[in-house]
Amino acid sequence: MDSLDLQVLTQARQWHAAGHAVRLVTVIETWGSAPRPPGALLAMRGDGLVVGSVSGGCVEDDLIERVRAGEAMDTPSLATYGVTKEEAARFGLPCGGNLRLVQEPLADVAWIDEVLARTARHELVARRLDLASGTVTVEAATRGEAFSFDGQVMRALFGPRWRMLIIGAGQLSRVLAQMALALDFEIICCDPRKEYHLTWDVPGTRFSTTMPDDLVQELQLDPHSAVVAVTHDPKLDDMALLEALKSPAFYVGALGSRGNTAKRKERLALFDLSAEEIGRLHGPIGLDLGGRTPAEIAVSILAEIVAVRHGVALSQKKPVLQDAPSCQTPS
């Protein structure tokens, strides 16, 4: 479940509270090259204003036209687009793709409140919609489950927002935070050093002066969490990495050259970490894109994090050297 869909629910709730009629549209099935996966969500206001996406364009235009034309909807219903190649072309579905949707009027937002509250606590939940009655219930979900629809009941997953803990508040951290915000990560930057935290100026992020290892424990990292250590100070990086590698975080990485990474792993081996846990450490961090500026290094780090998040095998050779521009001395 993409956390962007949580933004769709938030907007839908606000529209409903303001007295607007609201319709939710969910992708339940695709064939061919339909551009959005099952579970993708869109909310439409009564005047045709939309948030979210189910196709990337043309299908939304048709849905908007129907709403503006006054199409009535009291109970959930099914809609199919692109059954023929001609219709697929008309609605912008490439290669004869087909798209099946569930449309429903938003009559009660109590379930949205529950979904938003539970995902804010970093819970994974499922929203269950019975098409015959329109009844919605929210229940606990487990990792590995997927969106499902059996012809009568739709079950959509809503998970906590992806978050990134950046250890260190230097120039690279600022650029990394700004780019990660655009990728929909919740950003927490941690640096107890006064000369750094007083100059942190990235809107939309949270800053902490707590010792990094204490903050890792406080955050209770989950499989939606990534940790990136970039201080070059073993007293800050290593202790945080020690805690992060024992957590379920999907990504843990540290900036440094091959030599520095090898030394770091030797230090970590002195603590209660298994070889498997130490092996989870990504270092030198990022994909080898040949860049050396803070922005280029940030792109390489985020490229690796996105690949790991999507389960893409990382077979690319790592760079021989990767330190911040001010620290580029081979080890």
PEWO-V852947 format. One line per field, one symbol per residue. ss: DSSP state (H for helix, E for strand, C for the rest). phi: phi as a letter, one per 20 degrees, with the letter a starting at -180 (. if undefined). psi: psi as a letter, one per 30 degrees, with the letter a starting at -180 (. if undefined). A space follows every 10 residues. Layout:
ss: ???
phi: ???
psi: ???
//
This chain:
ss: CCCHHHHHHH HHHHHHHCCC CEEEEEEEEE ECCCCCCCCC EEEEECCCCE EECCCCCHHH HHHHHHHHCC CCCCCCEEEE ECCCHHHHHH CCCHHHCEEE EEEEECCCCH HHHHHHHHHH CCCCEEEEEE CCCCCEEEEE CCCCCCCEEC CCEEEEEECC CCEEEEECCC HHHHHHHHHH HHCCCEEEEE CCCHHHHCCC CCCCCEEECC CHHHHHHHHC CCCCEEEEEC CCCHHHHHHH HHHHCCCCCC EEEECCCHHH HHHHHHHHCC CCCCHHHHHC EECCCCCCCC CCCHHHHHHH HHHHHHHHHC CCCCCCCCCC CCCCHHHCCC C
phi: .ffgffffff fffffffene fccdccfdac cmdgfdegog ccdcegenfc bnbdbnrffg gfffgffffn gebdcgbdbc cnfdfffgff emeflmfccd cddbfeebdg ffgfffffff emedccedde ffdmfdcdcf ccfofcgbbd nccdcdecdf ffccddeoce fgffffffff ffemefdcdc affgfdffdf bdfndddcdf ggfffgfffl gcfddcccdc emdgfeffff fgfffeeegf bcbbfqfgff ffffffffff dedeffffff feagfneedn ecfgffffff fffffffffe mefdefffff cbcfgecedg e
psi: kkfffeeeee eeeeeefggk kkkkkkkfkl lbhkfklkfk kkkklfgfkl kakffgdeee eeeeeeeffg kkjflklkkk kheleeeeee ggjlhgllkk lkkkkjfkge eeeeeeeeff ghlklkkjkj eefgkklklk llkfllklkg fekkjkkkll kklkjkjkha eeeeeeeeee efggkkkkkk jfkefeffgk hjkglkkkgl keeeeeeefi kafgkkkjkg fgjffeeeee eeeefflgkf kklkklleee eeeeeeeeff ahkleeeeff kjkkklljgg lfleeeeeee eeeeeeeeeg gkkjfkklke kjllefhikk .
//
